[in-house]
């Protein structure tokens, strides 16, 4: 009895190709572009944050590729011009401790009229956690006592963002 084999002749075998991960490729390309922009002083500057998209784009450039969580506060004057972009707190891959006292102290030092809170989620998932919602409320209350408005809290997850203001959570 003849034994039937199901081997593919060498002439018919397709060469295997390694397919690159699209997200990894995009992240590498973005790192190169950002490095080039910063080295040539072409890093975007904004006269005033007059629209949510301006803020989101600015923050994506600042936070999208960070490997650890960073909490920024954008301190603004009464025309929403940027007085200071302060990276106040840094943490691990899944959290950063935020101290309202430090946020308020810096607001008083730069004579801010309003702030935009921002942080990144290195996982890429920009949905807010319970802790994110709690700290937003705590900061909002603390800053309100000195008449400083919280305009938004934006979470950056790679190239996506979540805006508390746009979602009606502020």
Helices and strands as residue ranges (DSSP letters): G 10-12, H 22-39, H 52-63, E 70-76, E 82-90, H 100-109, E 114-120, H 130-144, E 149-157, E 160-163
